[in-house]
Amino acid sequence: PSQRGLNEHSNGLLRRDGLPKTMDFRDTDETFIQSVASKRNHIPRKSLNYRTPLEVFLSCIDKDMLSSLI
């Protein structure tokens, strides 16, 4: 079955970053996975009104909650 366009686009970006469909994450360096996630979370998205996923996340939590996460 086909996926929505946004999902397909996001999956394509992950593939370009070196995460093939067949990748076993148990054998992958955590630093590499974190760097890919960080890169993805700092790209503005049209679906988020040209904000980054990180900006949207931070706008949804209050400062007290944020300080408890750090």
Secondary structure, DSSP 4 states (H G I P E B T S, - for coil): ----HHHHHHHHHHHHTT--TT--GGGS-HHHHHHHHHHHHTS-BGGGTTB-HHHHHHHHS-HHHHHHH-
